[in-house]
Amino acid sequence: MTLQIIIALIVLIAIIILAKKLSKHKSLFPLMPFKYNFNLRRDTFKETLQLLEKRNGKMILETGTSRDGLKNTAGDGAATIVFGKWAKIHKGEVISVDISNDSIKGAQQGLHEENLNDVVTLHLSDSVAFLEKFNRPIDLLYLDSYDYSLHDTEIQAKSQEHHLKEFVAVEKNLHKNSIILIDDCDLPGGGKGKIVVDHLLKKDWVIVTNAYQILLVKKESIS
Ligand SMILES: C[S@@+](CC[C@H](N)C(=O)[O-])C[C@H]1O[C@@H](n2cnc3c(N)ncnc32)[C@H](O)[C@@H]1O
């Protein structure tokens, strides 16, 4: 009897531990294999891609590429690969720009492993310089370049200014149904989006979701 109680207790504890682990595991299955945890970005990635599909969007532009391929889904997001997978299914296209040769190399490796080279193009450049010259319409703009710091206020300000400059450079490529997603926002000091979101709200953009990532659309697209 005592042994039965002990076994039952062990099973119960194992179930509780498993349930706790599963509740923290934010998968993007079936788009991505279940084993990958997209953590704080899972819900906003999902919502963004659903909205993009609804709007028949095809062209995704990302600043700051997935330097670790799929190795850091929980920390960095691996958006280049996630968007690439989505683009492959929906006959879309991803363009990702990064200033670092190492980041481009890491992303290239990830794209190769996932067989996404035909739908994702990587560019080695400062994002603002690249966007100023970019001349195609963009359906989803994902801003996630200049790394943010949790403590260094100088880096925080530089990162925030850079993301504003990216929007200013690319505004000409956005249309009525374009979507903007900004990463690393819910952080001390306001995150990457602080200045650019204030700027967008003064223009014709509205926030659809305000979480770790901020999702915005044009007012006219929902009215
Ligand atoms: C957080 S990572 C991007 C993560 C990626 N979006 C993902 O989902 O996995 C930030 C990247 O921005 C790049 N970066 C920093 N400053 C940049 C700039 N001025 N122009 C373009 N990329 C830049 C870095 O080299 C780094 O690879």
The ligand as an ORCA input file, in Angstrom:
! r2SCAN-3c Opt
* xyz 0 1
  C      18.893     40.421    -32.666
  S      19.811     40.085    -34.103
  C      18.574     39.772    -35.294
  C      17.797     38.536    -34.974
  C      16.910     38.052    -36.088
  N      15.982     39.052    -36.564
  C      16.148     36.835    -35.638
  O      14.895     36.876    -35.589
  O      16.789     35.819    -35.346
  C      20.355     41.688    -34.519
  C      21.195     41.730    -35.790
  O      21.211     43.089    -36.216
  C      22.445     43.313    -36.865
  N      22.699     44.751    -36.955
  C      23.187     45.593    -36.006
  N      23.308     46.839    -36.481
  C      22.869     46.809    -37.769
  C      22.736     47.777    -38.798
  N      23.129     49.042    -38.618
  N      22.249     47.390    -40.002
  C      21.896     46.100    -40.206
  N      22.000     45.130    -39.262
  C      22.486     45.481    -38.066
  C      23.449     42.524    -36.038
  O      24.584     42.234    -36.794
  C      22.649     41.293    -35.638
  O      22.912     40.206    -36.493
*
